[in-house]
Amino acid sequence: VGTIFVAIDRYRNPFKMNAPLISTIVLFDNKGSYICSKSIITKAGEEEEKASLLPLLKDCFKKLCSVTRQKKWKLIVYLEDTGVGTMEYQLKKNADECRIAAKWVGAKYVFLTVNKGSHLRLYTGDPTDRLSANRVSSFTAAVRMRDPRQILIVSTEPIISREIVREIGTPKPVLYTIFSRSEDIDLEEVKEDIAKSIIWLCRHSWVSPTSTRLPAPLYFANK
């Protein structure tokens, strides 16, 4: 209760010279309801001046307060889709803007990067032993990783085809990394809450069985 989920997606066509940058924000409330979304397109070379997330966040938070009639919130969970080529300096800038925006509604914040192209996998048993190793079931999260900031979540259900005797789909986990957070937020506690929230939001969105399922706000932002 009192949590907002904000998805951030930034896309530029990698096969087009001087392609514009498209920045999108999608906001959901703690009930899993869509509130609003905003997008902006900036030309190549204008990013530093005009590609700030703050105007988009400001408009979305105004809409949030108008729709819910609630001006103060407890926590904002930001989810940014990080594709190949996302620079760390840009993530730091985005995280800082998200920190500023959270103060507008009196909330703490957690900024997560979302890597759906990770090569990591989750198994039960020893993955080198075919007899004991099995894939974990869908909607499973690993919160105890080598990097204490990371969460690995399996959010796609494979479909078994009897005709071709194989699995259809990509039940690979998505890697979530807590890039930045409010100083007074306990890391282990918030990881547990975020894992549960993300799995809950992943159940809100249904895509092709061969696609990796993302939390509904981020799926909408991609679209």
C-alpha positions as CSV (number, residue, x, y, z in Angstrom):
1,V,0.0,0.0,0.0
2,G,1.3,3.4,-0.9
3,T,3.6,2.2,-3.6
4,I,3.9,3.5,-7.2
5,F,5.4,1.5,-10.1
6,V,7.0,3.6,-12.8
7,A,8.4,2.0,-16.0
8,I,11.0,3.7,-18.1
9,D,11.8,2.8,-21.6
10,R,14.3,4.6,-23.9
11,Y,14.7,3.5,-27.5
12,R,16.7,4.5,-30.5
13,N,16.8,2.6,-33.8
14,P,20.3,1.1,-33.8
15,F,20.2,0.6,-37.6
16,K,19.4,4.2,-38.5
17,M,21.9,7.1,-38.6
18,N,21.0,10.0,-36.2
19,A,17.9,8.2,-35.1
20,P,15.7,10.1,-32.6
21,L,15.5,8.9,-29.0
22,I,12.1,7.9,-27.7
23,S,11.6,8.1,-24.0
24,T,8.5,6.7,-22.4
25,I,7.1,6.6,-18.8
26,V,4.2,4.4,-17.7
27,L,2.8,4.6,-14.2
28,F,0.8,2.0,-12.2
29,D,-0.5,2.2,-8.7
30,N,-0.3,-0.3,-5.8
31,K,-3.5,-2.0,-7.0
32,G,-2.0,-2.9,-10.3
33,S,-4.1,-0.3,-12.1
34,Y,-2.8,1.7,-15.0
35,I,-2.7,5.5,-14.2
36,C,-1.1,7.3,-17.1
37,S,1.8,7.4,-19.6
38,K,3.9,10.0,-21.3
39,S,6.4,10.0,-24.2
40,I,8.8,12.4,-25.7
41,I,10.9,12.2,-28.9
42,T,14.2,14.0,-29.1
43,K,16.5,14.4,-32.1
44,A,20.1,13.2,-32.1
45,G,22.3,15.7,-30.3
46,E,19.5,17.2,-28.2
47,E,19.5,14.5,-25.5
48,E,21.5,16.5,-22.9
49,E,19.1,19.4,-23.1
50,K,15.7,17.9,-23.9
51,A,15.8,14.2,-23.0
52,S,15.3,14.7,-19.2
53,L,12.8,12.4,-17.5
54,L,11.7,15.1,-15.1
55,P,9.0,16.7,-17.3
56,L,7.5,13.3,-18.0
57,L,7.6,12.3,-14.4
58,K,6.1,15.6,-13.3
59,D,3.1,15.3,-15.7
60,C,2.6,11.7,-14.6
61,F,2.7,12.4,-10.9
62,K,0.2,15.3,-11.4
63,K,-2.1,12.9,-13.1
64,L,-1.6,10.3,-10.3
65,C,-2.5,12.9,-7.6
66,S,-5.5,14.0,-9.6
67,V,-6.8,10.4,-10.2
68,T,-6.2,9.1,-6.7
69,R,-6.6,12.3,-4.8
70,Q,-3.6,11.3,-2.8
71,K,-0.6,13.7,-2.7
72,K,1.8,11.7,-0.6
73,W,3.2,8.2,-1.3
74,K,5.5,5.8,0.6
75,L,7.6,4.2,-2.1
76,I,8.3,4.6,-5.8
77,V,9.7,1.6,-7.7
78,Y,11.3,2.7,-10.9
79,L,12.0,-0.1,-13.5
80,E,14.2,0.9,-16.5
81,D,14.6,-1.4,-19.4
82,T,18.3,-1.6,-20.2
83,G,19.1,-2.9,-23.6
84,V,22.5,-3.3,-25.2
85,G,24.5,-0.1,-25.2
86,T,22.9,1.6,-22.2
87,M,25.7,3.7,-20.7
88,E,26.3,3.8,-16.9
89,Y,26.5,7.6,-16.9
90,Q,23.0,7.8,-18.5
91,L,21.7,5.4,-15.8
92,K,23.2,7.6,-13.1
93,K,21.5,10.6,-14.6
94,N,18.2,8.8,-14.9
95,A,18.4,7.5,-11.3
96,D,19.2,11.0,-10.0
97,E,16.2,12.5,-11.8
98,C,14.0,9.7,-10.4
99,R,15.3,10.5,-6.9
100,I,14.4,14.2,-7.3
101,A,10.9,13.2,-8.6
102,A,10.2,11.0,-5.6
103,K,10.7,13.9,-3.3
104,W,7.7,15.7,-5.0
105,V,5.3,13.1,-3.5
106,G,7.3,12.6,-0.3
107,A,8.3,9.1,-1.2
108,K,11.4,6.9,-0.8
109,Y,12.6,5.3,-4.1
110,V,14.2,2.3,-5.6
111,F,15.7,2.5,-9.1
112,L,16.1,-0.9,-10.9
113,T,17.7,-1.8,-14.2
114,V,16.0,-4.6,-16.0
115,N,18.0,-6.9,-18.3
116,K,15.9,-9.4,-20.2
117,G,18.9,-10.4,-22.3
118,S,20.8,-12.0,-19.4
119,H,22.4,-15.4,-20.0
120,L,21.9,-16.5,-16.4
121,R,19.6,-19.5,-15.6
122,L,18.0,-20.8,-12.4
123,Y,18.1,-24.5,-11.6
124,T,17.2,-26.8,-8.7
125,G,20.0,-29.3,-7.9
126,D,23.3,-29.4,-9.6
127,P,23.1,-27.9,-13.1
128,T,26.1,-30.1,-14.2
129,D,24.3,-33.3,-13.3
130,R,21.5,-34.1,-15.7
131,L,19.8,-36.5,-13.3
132,S,19.5,-34.0,-10.4
133,A,19.2,-30.7,-12.3
134,N,15.8,-29.3,-13.1
135,R,14.5,-25.9,-14.1
136,V,12.7,-24.0,-11.5
137,S,9.0,-23.4,-11.9
138,S,7.6,-20.2,-13.4
139,F,7.3,-17.1,-11.2
140,T,10.3,-18.0,-9.0
141,A,12.7,-15.4,-7.7
142,A,16.3,-15.7,-6.5
143,V,17.1,-12.9,-4.1
144,R,20.4,-14.2,-2.8
145,M,22.8,-13.6,-5.6
146,R,26.6,-13.1,-5.7
147,D,25.9,-9.4,-6.3
148,P,23.7,-8.4,-3.3
149,R,21.9,-5.8,-5.4
150,Q,20.6,-8.3,-7.9
151,I,17.3,-10.3,-8.2
152,L,16.8,-13.0,-10.8
153,I,13.1,-13.8,-11.7
154,V,11.7,-16.5,-13.9
155,S,8.5,-15.0,-15.2
156,T,7.7,-17.0,-18.4
157,E,5.8,-20.3,-18.5
158,P,7.0,-22.8,-21.1
159,I,4.4,-24.7,-23.1
160,I,5.0,-28.3,-23.8
161,S,4.3,-29.4,-27.4
162,R,3.4,-33.2,-27.6
163,E,3.5,-33.1,-31.4
164,I,7.2,-32.0,-31.6
165,V,8.1,-33.3,-28.1
166,R,9.8,-30.2,-26.9
167,E,9.3,-27.0,-24.9
168,I,8.0,-23.9,-26.6
169,G,8.8,-20.6,-25.1
170,T,11.7,-18.9,-23.4
171,P,11.5,-19.6,-19.7
172,K,14.7,-17.6,-19.1
173,P,14.9,-15.4,-16.0
174,V,15.1,-11.6,-16.2
175,L,17.9,-9.9,-14.1
176,Y,16.8,-7.0,-12.0
177,T,19.6,-4.9,-10.4
178,I,19.0,-2.2,-7.7
179,F,21.1,0.5,-9.2
180,S,20.1,3.2,-6.7
181,R,17.8,3.6,-3.7
182,S,17.0,5.9,-0.7
183,E,19.7,5.7,1.9
184,D,17.3,4.5,4.7
185,I,16.0,1.6,2.7
186,D,17.2,-1.8,3.9
187,L,18.5,-3.7,0.9
188,E,17.5,-7.3,1.9
189,E,14.0,-6.3,3.0
190,V,13.3,-4.3,-0.1
191,K,14.6,-7.1,-2.4
192,E,12.0,-9.5,-1.0
193,D,9.2,-6.9,-1.5
194,I,10.3,-6.0,-5.0
195,A,10.6,-9.7,-6.0
196,K,7.0,-10.3,-4.9
197,S,5.8,-7.1,-6.6
198,I,7.5,-7.9,-9.9
199,I,6.1,-11.4,-10.0
200,W,2.6,-10.0,-9.3
201,L,3.0,-7.4,-12.1
202,C,4.3,-10.1,-14.5
203,R,1.0,-12.0,-14.0
204,H,-0.8,-8.9,-15.2
205,S,0.6,-9.1,-18.7
206,W,0.2,-11.9,-21.2
207,V,2.4,-12.1,-24.3
208,S,3.4,-14.7,-26.8
209,P,4.6,-17.9,-25.2
210,T,7.9,-17.4,-27.0
211,S,8.4,-14.0,-25.4
212,T,10.0,-13.1,-22.1
213,R,7.3,-11.8,-19.8
214,L,7.9,-8.4,-18.2
215,P,6.0,-6.5,-15.5
216,A,2.9,-4.9,-17.0
217,P,4.1,-1.3,-16.7
218,L,7.4,-2.1,-18.5
219,Y,5.6,-4.2,-21.1
220,F,3.3,-1.2,-21.9
221,A,6.3,1.1,-22.0
222,N,8.0,-1.2,-24.6
223,K,4.8,-1.0,-26.7
